[in-house]
Amino acid sequence: MPDPSHTPDDIAQRLEALEIKASFTEDLLDQLNLTIYRQQQHIDELLRAVALLRQQMPEGGGGAAVRDLRDELPPHY
């Protein structure tokens, strides 16, 4: 038996509200997908830059010689 407290106008308003929420949800999902796509492009660029920097490092620069950062301070410290 149908609920008499819900008139056709109430049902139409609820349906419209749900359609609006669904529309906003789809827009948000599109924005999030675009954000993820851009972040992945940025990550790929950073990985390429790191690979290029590794290629430019001298052969012995892999951390074999531990240096003291205090030796690199300017004289006025």
N, C-alpha and C positions, 0 to 999 in steps of 0.2 A: 504494500500500500504506500503511495507516495506521501512524502512528508508535507503536510499542509503549511508548515512554517516557511518553506522555500517556494517563493512565487517564481514564475518564469522570468520576471525582471531581476530577481536576486541571482538566479542561475546565470542569466546573461551577463550580469555584472561580474560575477565570479569567473566566468569563462573569459571575459575580456581581460580581467586582471591577470589570469594565468597566461594568456597570450602575450600580454605586455612583459611579464616576467620571463617568458620563454625567449622573447625577442632580445631583451637585455642580456640574457644568459648567452645567447648565440653571439652577440656583439662582443661580450667579454671573452668568450672562448676564442674568437678570431683575434682579438688583441693579444691574448696570452700566447697563441700560436705564433704570431708575428714577433713577439718579444723573444720567444725561445729560438726562433729562426735567426734573429739578429744576434743573440748571444752565442749561438753555435758558430756563426760567421766570425764573430770576434775571437772566440776560442781558437778557431782554425788559424786565424791571422797570428795570434800569439804563439801557437805551436810552430808555425813557420818561422817566426822571428827567433824563437828559442833555438830551433834547429840551425838557422843561419849563424847565430851567435856561437853555437857549439862548434860549427865548422871553422869559425874565425879564431877560436882559442888556440894558443900554442900547444904543441904536443905534450909538454910537461905541465900544462896548466890544469890538470885534472884533480888538483888538491893534494899532490904529492908533497909540496913544500908548504908547511903551515906557517903562516905569517902572523906576526903580532900587530894588531891594529894600532897599538901605541907608537910603533915605529913610523906609521904613516901620518901621525898628527903634525900639523904645522908647528914650527919652532916656538910660537908665542903661547903655546899651551903648557 
